[in-house]
Amino acid sequence: MKRALITGITGQDGSYLAELLLEKGYEVHGLVRRSSSMNRGRIDHLHKNPALRLHYGDLTDGVGLVNLIRDHRPDEVYNLGAQSHVKVSFEMPDYTASTNSIGTLNLLEAIRAAGLDCRFYQASTSEMFGSTAPPQNEESKFHPRSPYGASKLQAHWVTVNYREAYGLFAVSGILFNHESPRRGENFVTRKITKAVAAISAGIQEHVELGNLDAVRDWGFAPEYVEGMWRMLQADEPSDYVLATGIGYTVRDFCEAAFSHAGLEWRDHVKYNDGFERPSEVDALIGDSSRAFTDLGWKAQTTALDLARLMVDSDRKEVERLLDR
């Protein structure tokens, strides 16, 4: 039985990855942060599985990570833990850098110090490309436009360095935006689909959004965690872009989500400049042809289908709550 460690297991990607690995027969260890409230809703359905074990810890606690790696000696480590909200990173740059950059370094150093022969996956991001014109691939120039993007870029290069300096099987998945019904409610796609559900149920009337012209390449999270796993099964370590290759504006996503519920989006969306970033990323559209060639991975779900899928899920949740 292979043993995997997932940081960020309670997040969107962590929960889907845990499901995937458990289905494949792994023993899965998850790192969770101590909190006065239990924030494990995305993995509650897995808690009775004896192959899942959770451990308190934090990426900023280097000693704790050393102990965890030494004691459980995973075959694969997936570093999905992060402060992952771009707008918040402008307000909390120090915390973002400590968690995303130094946290990754702590985890890699724990693996190296333990002398562990394991495979390491780093969750990089399309935000590292920033102002670089699309389409972006593994050879594109990095030019991050936020503390989040910059912190992830440092983590990306640290991963490359540990691969080259110490021979670790360490890879970075440069994933473009990927969403699902488990997406955090303060991310724009989920904010939109939850608003559609609430508006169609008569609970609210409007939703406030920022830049409607931003172009993003949105895919379906369960497909992307499959790509993560495939990267660690390859013969040689390499970094890969995962993306659909198709860009849509926030406005396009709004239109698809609202029209799926029989609503006119213009009647319910209000502009709020408080949601604008100090420095904007205009367009992120990925080219994942290398992942298709090397890993056989290709995105199947594009943004407009994703919008409808998420609306259906959020409407069912609203109906469930109203029926209580």
Residue pairs with C-beta under 8 A, 6 or more apart in sequence:
1 25
1 26
1 27
1 51
2 24
2 25
2 26
2 27
2 75
2 76
3 26
3 27
3 28
3 29
3 72
3 73
3 74
3 75
3 76
4 21
4 26
4 27
4 28
4 29
4 74
4 75
4 76
4 77
4 78
5 29
5 30
5 31
5 68
5 69
5 72
5 74
5 76
5 77
5 78
6 14
6 17
6 18
6 21
6 28
6 29
6 30
6 31
6 78
6 80
7 14
7 30
7 31
7 59
7 77
7 78
7 79
7 80
7 81
7 103
7 107
8 14
8 31
8 79
8 80
8 81
8 82
8 123
9 15
9 17
9 18
9 28
9 30
9 31
9 32
9 43
9 54
9 80
10 30
10 32
10 39
10 40
10 42
10 43
11 42
11 80
11 81
11 84
11 184
12 42
12 179
12 180
12 182
12 183
12 184
12 221
13 80
13 123
13 178
13 221
13 224
13 225
13 228
14 30
14 42
14 43
14 78
14 80
14 81
15 42
15 43
15 46
15 182
16 180
16 182
16 221
16 222
16 225
17 78
17 80
17 225
17 228
17 229
18 28
18 30
18 43
18 46
18 52
19 46
20 222
20 225
20 226
20 229
21 28
21 229
22 28
22 46
22 49
22 51
22 52
24 229
25 51
26 51
26 76
27 51
27 53
28 51
28 52
28 53
29 53
29 54
29 55
29 68
29 72
29 74
30 43
30 52
30 53
30 54
30 55
31 54
31 55
31 56
31 57
31 58
31 59
31 68
31 81
32 40
32 54
32 55
32 56
32 57
33 56
33 57
33 58
34 56
34 58
40 47
42 182
43 52
46 52
55 68
55 72
57 64
57 65
57 68
58 64
58 103
59 65
59 79
59 81
59 99
59 102
59 103
59 104
59 106
59 107
60 98
60 99
60 102
60 103
60 106
61 106
62 106
62 109
62 110
65 106
65 107
65 110
66 109
66 110
66 113
66 114
68 110
69 77
69 107
69 110
69 111
69 113
69 114
69 116
70 110
70 114
73 114
73 116
73 118
74 116
74 118
75 118
75 119
76 118
76 119
76 120
76 121
76 232
77 107
77 111
77 118
77 119
77 120
77 121
78 121
78 123
78 228
78 232
79 103
79 104
79 107
79 120
79 121
79 122
79 123
80 123
81 99
81 103
82 99
82 100
82 103
82 123
82 152
83 89
83 92
83 95
83 96
83 99
83 100
83 148
83 151
84 148
85 148
85 184
85 186
85 187
86 127
86 146
86 148
86 149
86 277
87 275
87 277
88 96
88 148
89 96
89 146
89 147
89 148
89 151
90 146
90 147
90 277
90 278
93 147
96 147
96 148
96 151
97 147
97 150
97 151
97 154
99 151
100 148
100 151
100 152
100 154
100 155
101 151
101 152
101 154
101 155
101 158
103 155
104 122
104 154
104 155
104 158
104 159
105 155
105 158
107 120
108 120
108 158
108 159
108 162
108 168
108 170
111 118
111 120
111 168
112 162
112 166
112 168
118 169
119 169
119 170
119 171
119 232
119 237
120 159
120 162
120 168
120 169
120 170
120 171
121 171
121 172
121 173
121 228
121 231
121 232
122 155
122 156
122 159
122 170
122 171
122 172
122 173
123 172
123 173
123 175
123 228
124 152
124 155
124 156
124 159
124 172
124 173
124 174
124 175
124 239
125 148
125 149
125 152
125 174
125 175
126 136
126 174
126 175
126 176
126 177
126 217
126 241
126 243
126 284
126 286
127 144
127 145
127 146
127 148
127 149
127 152
127 281
127 284
128 142
128 144
128 149
128 152
128 153
128 156
128 174
129 136
129 140
129 141
129 142
129 143
129 144
129 281
129 284
130 142
130 143
130 144
130 145
130 146
130 149
130 281
131 143
131 145
131 281
131 282
132 140
132 141
132 142
132 143
133 283
134 215
134 247
134 283
134 284
134 285
134 286
135 245
135 285
135 286
135 287
136 241
136 284
136 285
136 286
136 287
137 241
137 286
137 287
137 288
137 289
137 290
138 174
138 239
138 240
138 241
138 290
142 153
142 156
144 150
144 152
144 153
145 277
145 279
145 280
145 281
146 277
146 279
146 281
149 281
156 172
156 174
156 239
159 170
159 171
159 172
160 170
160 172
160 239
162 168
162 170
163 169
163 170
163 171
163 237
168 237
169 232
169 237
170 237
171 231
171 232
171 234
171 237
171 238
171 239
171 240
172 239
172 240
173 224
173 227
173 228
173 231
173 239
173 240
173 242
174 239
174 240
174 241
174 242
174 286
175 224
175 227
175 241
175 242
175 243
176 216
176 217
176 218
176 219
176 241
176 242
176 243
176 244
176 284
176 285
176 286
177 189
177 216
177 217
177 218
177 219
177 284
178 218
178 219
178 220
178 221
178 223
178 224
178 242
179 187
179 189
179 190
179 218
179 219
179 220
179 221
179 306
179 310
180 220
180 221
180 222
180 306
180 310
181 309
181 310
181 313
181 314
182 221
183 189
183 190
183 221
183 310
184 190
185 191
185 194
188 209
188 210
188 250
188 253
189 218
189 253
189 306
189 307
189 310
190 310
190 314
191 207
191 209
192 207
192 209
192 250
192 253
192 254
192 257
192 307
193 257
193 307
193 310
193 311
193 313
193 314
194 314
195 204
195 206
195 207
195 268
196 257
196 258
196 260
196 261
196 263
196 311
196 314
196 315
197 261
197 311
197 314
197 315
197 317
197 318
198 204
198 318
199 205
199 206
199 207
199 261
199 263
199 268
200 261
200 262
200 263
200 315
201 315
201 318
201 319
201 322
203 318
205 268
206 268
206 269
206 270
207 268
207 269
207 270
208 269
208 270
208 271
208 272
208 275
209 250
209 254
209 269
209 270
209 271
209 272
209 275
210 271
210 272
210 273
210 274
210 275
210 276
210 277
211 250
211 275
211 276
211 277
211 280
212 249
212 250
212 251
212 254
212 269
212 271
213 249
213 250
213 251
213 282
214 249
214 250
214 280
214 281
214 282
214 283
215 247
215 248
215 249
215 282
215 283
215 284
215 285
216 247
216 248
216 249
216 250
216 283
216 284
216 303
217 243
217 244
217 245
217 246
217 247
217 248
217 284
217 285
217 286
217 303
218 244
218 248
218 253
218 302
218 303
218 306
219 242
219 243
219 244
219 299
219 301
219 302
219 303
219 306
220 299
220 300
220 301
220 306
220 309
223 299
223 300
223 301
224 242
224 299
226 297
227 240
227 242
227 291
227 295
227 297
230 291
230 295
230 296
230 297
231 238
231 240
231 295
234 294
234 295
238 294
240 288
240 290
240 291
240 294
240 295
240 297
241 286
241 287
241 288
241 290
241 291
242 286
242 288
242 291
242 297
242 299
243 285
243 286
243 287
243 288
243 299
244 286
244 288
244 299
244 301
244 302
244 303
245 285
245 286
245 287
245 288
245 299
246 285
246 302
246 303
247 283
247 284
247 285
248 303
248 304
252 303
252 304
253 303
253 304
253 307
254 265
254 269
255 265
256 303
256 304
256 307
256 308
257 265
257 307
257 308
257 310
257 311
258 264
258 265
258 268
259 265
260 307
260 308
260 311
260 312
261 311
261 315
288 297
288 298
288 299
291 297
291 298
292 298
301 309
